[in-house]
Amino acid sequence: MSIPVEAGGPAPIGRIDQICFLVANVDRAVATYSKVFDVTHWRGYRYAPDTVPALGYRGEPGRFSFWVALSDTDPQIELIQSIEGPSIYTEWITRHGLGFHHIGIFTEAMSADAAALEAQGMAISQWGRGYGLDGDGGFTYLDSLEQTGVVIELIEIPKRRRAPDREWEVSR
């Protein structure tokens, strides 16, 4: 039996493109996660005010930094090691510890998708813009636990990304 559900218009989110875990040490986590998941290559980036020119946290300018490792899988696995806070990562670690943190959605309409989720009662908690070589690329996190039970991140992939700060090749 099918039960009708009124969605109220088009959904701003299509598929889940990324699954993120907060980790204590990105190098150790890459080794551990590579034993569990079929990853062959990771790219690592340090995100901070000098590499992401516009950062925001809880409605104020952001002063946080973190390491991110991105897998070559689909969906992508993201590992985040907080370097300096405060940030939503340090908040989460204090309240919940390390481990699963959020799902990521790739978008080409960041502002519109964020506005659609805000209209559903999800507030923007953290964001960053301009990490691509041409000043594009961005991320927006929404406080969506009440609505979905998970943090949602919208991700605008830059057309040209800077070279990784580090890379890991996985041999099997």
C-alpha positions as CSV (number, residue, x, y, z in Angstrom):
1,M,0.0,0.0,0.0
2,S,1.3,3.4,-0.9
3,I,0.7,6.3,1.4
4,P,0.5,9.8,-0.2
5,V,2.9,12.4,1.2
6,E,2.6,16.2,0.4
7,A,6.1,17.5,-0.2
8,G,5.0,21.1,-1.1
9,G,7.2,21.6,-4.1
10,P,10.5,20.5,-5.6
11,A,13.1,19.1,-3.1
12,P,16.3,21.2,-3.0
13,I,18.4,18.0,-2.4
14,G,18.7,15.2,-5.0
15,R,21.3,12.7,-4.0
16,I,23.9,12.4,-1.2
17,D,27.3,13.0,-2.7
18,Q,29.5,12.9,0.4
19,I,29.6,11.4,3.8
20,C,31.8,13.1,6.4
21,F,33.6,11.8,9.6
22,L,35.4,14.0,12.1
23,V,38.7,12.5,13.1
24,A,41.5,13.2,15.6
25,N,44.3,12.7,13.1
26,V,43.8,12.8,9.3
27,D,46.8,10.7,8.5
28,R,45.8,7.9,10.8
29,A,42.2,8.1,9.7
30,V,43.2,7.8,6.0
31,A,45.0,4.6,6.9
32,T,42.1,3.2,8.9
33,Y,39.3,4.2,6.5
34,S,41.3,2.8,3.5
35,K,41.2,-0.6,5.2
36,V,37.4,-0.5,5.5
37,F,36.3,1.3,2.3
38,D,37.5,0.7,-1.3
39,V,39.5,3.9,-1.6
40,T,42.6,4.1,-3.8
41,H,43.4,7.8,-3.6
42,W,42.9,10.6,-1.1
43,R,43.5,14.3,-1.6
44,G,44.2,16.5,1.4
45,Y,43.7,20.2,1.8
46,R,44.2,22.6,4.7
47,Y,41.3,25.1,4.9
48,A,41.9,28.2,6.9
49,P,41.5,32.0,6.5
50,D,44.5,32.1,4.2
51,T,43.1,29.4,1.8
52,V,39.3,30.2,2.2
53,P,39.0,34.0,2.0
54,A,35.5,34.2,3.4
55,L,34.6,32.1,6.4
56,G,31.6,32.4,8.7
57,Y,30.5,30.7,11.9
58,R,27.2,31.3,13.7
59,G,26.6,34.6,12.0
60,E,30.0,36.0,12.7
61,P,33.3,36.0,10.7
62,G,35.0,32.6,11.0
63,R,38.5,32.0,12.4
64,F,38.7,28.3,12.2
65,S,41.0,25.9,10.3
66,F,40.9,22.2,9.5
67,W,42.4,19.4,7.4
68,V,40.1,17.7,5.0
69,A,40.9,14.4,3.1
70,L,38.7,13.6,0.2
71,S,38.4,10.1,-1.2
72,D,38.0,9.0,-4.8
73,T,34.8,7.0,-4.0
74,D,31.2,7.6,-4.9
75,P,29.7,8.8,-2.6
76,Q,32.9,10.7,-1.6
77,I,34.2,10.1,1.9
78,E,35.4,13.2,3.7
79,L,37.6,13.1,6.8
80,I,37.9,16.4,8.8
81,Q,40.5,17.1,11.5
82,S,39.8,20.3,13.3
83,I,43.0,22.4,13.8
84,E,41.6,25.6,15.4
85,G,38.1,26.6,16.3
86,P,35.6,27.5,17.3
87,S,33.6,25.8,14.6
88,I,30.8,23.4,14.1
89,Y,33.4,20.6,14.2
90,T,34.6,21.6,17.7
91,E,31.0,22.0,18.9
92,W,30.2,18.5,17.6
93,I,33.3,16.8,19.1
94,T,32.6,18.4,22.5
95,R,28.9,17.2,22.5
96,H,29.1,13.9,20.5
97,G,32.8,12.9,20.0
98,L,34.5,11.9,16.8
99,G,32.9,9.9,14.0
100,F,30.0,10.6,11.6
101,H,29.2,14.3,11.3
102,H,27.3,15.2,8.1
103,I,26.1,14.4,4.6
104,G,27.2,16.6,1.7
105,I,25.3,17.6,-1.4
106,F,27.0,19.0,-4.5
107,T,25.2,22.0,-5.9
108,E,25.5,24.6,-8.6
109,A,22.9,26.8,-6.9
110,M,24.2,27.3,-3.4
111,S,22.2,30.4,-2.6
112,A,18.9,29.0,-3.8
113,D,19.4,25.6,-2.2
114,A,20.4,27.2,1.1
115,A,17.4,29.5,1.0
116,A,15.1,26.6,0.3
117,L,16.4,24.7,3.3
118,E,16.3,27.8,5.5
119,A,12.6,28.2,4.5
120,Q,12.2,24.7,6.1
121,G,13.5,26.0,9.4
122,M,17.2,25.1,9.0
123,A,19.6,27.9,10.0
124,I,23.0,28.3,8.4
125,S,25.6,27.5,11.0
126,Q,29.0,27.7,9.1
127,W,30.1,28.6,5.7
128,G,33.1,29.3,3.5
129,R,33.6,30.8,0.0
130,G,36.4,31.3,-2.5
131,Y,38.7,28.3,-2.1
132,G,38.9,27.7,-5.9
133,L,41.7,29.2,-8.0
134,D,39.1,31.6,-9.6
135,G,37.5,32.6,-6.3
136,D,34.6,30.2,-6.7
137,G,33.9,27.1,-4.6
138,G,32.1,27.1,-1.3
139,F,30.4,25.2,1.5
140,T,27.3,26.0,3.6
141,Y,26.3,23.9,6.7
142,L,22.8,23.9,8.0
143,D,21.5,23.1,11.5
144,S,19.2,20.4,10.2
145,L,19.3,17.9,13.1
146,E,15.7,18.7,14.2
147,Q,14.3,18.2,10.7
148,T,16.5,15.3,9.4
149,G,18.5,13.9,12.3
150,V,21.7,14.8,10.4
151,V,23.8,17.9,9.6
152,I,23.5,18.9,5.9
153,E,26.3,20.5,4.0
154,L,25.8,22.1,0.5
155,I,29.0,22.1,-1.6
156,E,29.9,24.2,-4.6
157,I,32.9,22.5,-6.3
158,P,35.2,25.1,-7.8
159,K,35.9,24.9,-11.5
160,R,39.6,24.9,-10.8
161,R,40.9,23.6,-7.4
162,R,44.3,24.4,-6.1
163,A,46.8,21.5,-5.9
164,P,46.3,19.3,-2.8
165,D,48.5,20.0,0.2
166,R,49.0,16.3,0.5
167,E,47.9,13.1,-1.2
168,W,47.7,9.5,-0.2
169,E,47.9,6.5,-2.6
170,V,46.4,3.3,-1.3
171,S,48.0,0.0,-2.4
172,R,46.0,-3.1,-2.1
